[in-house]
Amino acid sequence: MKIRCIAKTGESLPEEYIDPPRGYTRKVELPLTIGKEYVVYAIREWKGTIWYYICNDNYSYYPIHNPAPMFEVVDSRLSKYWRFKLSPNGLLMIAFEQWFTDPYFYDKLTDREEAEVEIFEKVKELMDAEDFALPPLDVAVEKLRETVSV
């Protein structure tokens, strides 16, 4: 999945995304470039808000969650490396498998633990290289019909 930045300040955020204790105020300016495309490595739904985990302009070794309203979707196709998880508390996550196999994966990654950083680097490389240049589904189905004789 790829997204394009359309805003980078809290002034553009809907009210439900404003959360001063977490640093999201009307005055916040995120390290994003308007017009730049970003690969989404995970998606989280939290209290009715959607957050994209991307490698922003300050990227060093892990993806950071960013409010979805700051982006437009450029390519909505999902990564083949993603898995889906709905927690008992209602938290929805879509991320690569290792994020779920260890409940503390992201914490360890942000703490710069070597194994988790290495895993993310490999997953990032794979997701960055995914071929999103596939034909639209209707074109692919038509080609499939041409090769299958009934």
C-alpha positions as CSV (number, residue, x, y, z in Angstrom):
1,M,0.0,0.0,0.0
2,K,1.3,3.4,-0.9
3,I,0.1,6.8,0.3
4,R,0.9,10.4,-0.5
5,C,1.3,13.2,2.0
6,I,-1.3,16.0,1.7
7,A,-0.7,17.7,5.0
8,K,1.9,17.8,7.8
9,T,0.5,20.0,10.5
10,G,-2.1,19.4,13.2
11,E,-4.2,22.2,11.8
12,S,-5.5,19.7,9.2
13,L,-6.4,17.0,11.6
14,P,-10.0,16.1,12.5
15,E,-10.8,16.7,16.2
16,E,-10.7,12.9,17.1
17,Y,-7.0,12.9,16.2
18,I,-6.1,15.8,18.5
19,D,-4.5,14.3,21.6
20,P,-2.1,16.7,23.4
21,P,-0.7,14.1,25.9
22,R,0.5,12.1,22.9
23,G,1.9,15.2,21.1
24,Y,-0.9,15.6,18.6
25,T,-2.0,19.3,18.8
26,R,-3.1,21.8,16.2
27,K,0.5,23.2,16.3
28,V,2.3,19.9,15.7
29,E,4.4,19.6,12.5
30,L,5.3,16.1,11.5
31,P,8.5,15.2,9.6
32,L,6.7,14.6,6.3
33,T,7.0,16.1,2.8
34,I,3.8,17.2,1.1
35,G,3.5,15.4,-2.2
36,K,5.9,12.6,-1.3
37,E,4.8,8.9,-1.5
38,Y,5.4,6.6,1.4
39,V,5.1,2.8,1.8
40,V,2.8,1.7,4.6
41,Y,4.3,-1.1,6.8
42,A,1.4,-1.4,9.2
43,I,-2.1,0.0,9.9
44,R,-3.7,0.5,13.2
45,E,-7.2,1.5,14.2
46,W,-7.4,3.0,17.6
47,K,-10.5,4.6,19.2
48,G,-12.1,5.2,15.7
49,T,-8.9,6.7,14.2
50,I,-6.6,5.2,11.6
51,W,-2.9,5.4,11.8
52,Y,-0.3,4.4,9.1
53,Y,3.1,3.2,10.1
54,I,5.6,4.7,7.7
55,C,9.2,5.6,7.5
56,N,8.9,9.4,7.7
57,D,11.5,12.0,6.7
58,N,13.3,11.4,10.0
59,Y,13.5,7.6,9.5
60,S,16.4,5.9,11.3
61,Y,15.4,2.3,11.9
62,Y,11.7,1.8,12.6
63,P,8.3,3.0,11.2
64,I,6.3,5.6,13.1
65,H,2.5,5.9,13.2
66,N,1.0,8.9,11.4
67,P,-2.6,10.1,11.3
68,A,-4.4,8.8,8.1
69,P,-6.0,12.2,7.3
70,M,-2.6,13.6,6.5
71,F,-2.5,11.3,3.4
72,E,-4.3,10.2,0.4
73,V,-4.1,6.6,-0.8
74,V,-2.1,6.2,-4.0
75,D,-2.3,2.4,-4.3
76,S,-4.7,0.6,-2.1
77,R,-3.4,-2.9,-2.8
78,L,-2.4,-4.7,0.3
79,S,1.1,-6.1,0.9
80,K,1.3,-9.8,0.6
81,Y,3.3,-9.8,3.8
82,W,0.5,-8.3,5.9
83,R,-1.6,-10.2,8.5
84,F,-4.8,-9.1,10.3
85,K,-5.4,-9.1,14.0
86,L,-8.4,-8.0,16.0
87,S,-7.6,-7.9,19.7
88,P,-10.2,-8.7,22.4
89,N,-10.1,-5.0,23.3
90,G,-11.2,-4.1,19.8
91,L,-7.8,-2.8,18.6
92,L,-7.4,-3.6,14.9
93,M,-3.9,-4.1,13.4
94,I,-2.7,-5.0,10.0
95,A,1.1,-5.6,9.9
96,F,3.7,-8.2,8.9
97,E,3.7,-11.5,10.8
98,Q,6.6,-10.8,13.2
99,W,4.7,-7.9,14.6
100,F,2.1,-10.4,15.9
101,T,4.3,-13.4,16.9
102,D,6.0,-11.3,19.6
103,P,3.5,-9.1,21.5
104,Y,6.5,-6.8,22.3
105,F,8.0,-6.7,18.8
106,Y,7.3,-3.0,18.2
107,D,8.6,-2.0,21.6
108,K,11.7,-4.0,21.1
109,L,12.1,-2.4,17.6
110,T,11.8,1.1,19.0
111,D,14.3,0.2,21.7
112,R,16.7,-0.7,18.9
113,E,17.1,-4.3,19.8
114,E,19.3,-5.9,17.2
115,A,17.1,-8.9,16.2
116,E,14.0,-6.7,15.7
117,V,15.8,-4.0,13.8
118,E,17.2,-6.7,11.5
119,I,13.8,-8.2,11.0
120,F,12.3,-4.9,10.1
121,E,15.1,-4.0,7.7
122,K,14.5,-7.3,5.8
123,V,10.7,-6.8,5.8
124,K,11.1,-3.2,4.7
125,E,13.3,-4.3,1.8
126,L,10.7,-6.9,0.7
127,M,7.7,-4.5,1.0
128,D,9.6,-1.7,-0.7
129,A,10.3,-4.0,-3.6
130,E,6.7,-5.3,-4.0
131,D,5.4,-5.0,-7.5
132,F,2.4,-2.7,-7.4
133,A,2.5,-2.4,-11.2
134,L,0.1,-5.3,-11.7
135,P,-2.7,-4.8,-14.1
136,P,-6.2,-4.0,-12.7
137,L,-8.3,-7.0,-11.7
138,D,-10.6,-6.8,-14.7
139,V,-7.7,-6.9,-17.1
140,A,-6.1,-9.8,-15.2
141,V,-9.3,-11.8,-15.2
142,E,-9.7,-11.2,-19.0
143,K,-6.2,-12.5,-19.6
144,L,-6.9,-15.5,-17.5
145,R,-10.0,-16.3,-19.5
146,E,-8.0,-16.1,-22.7
147,T,-5.6,-18.8,-21.4
148,V,-8.3,-21.1,-20.0
149,S,-10.4,-23.0,-22.4
150,V,-13.7,-24.4,-21.1
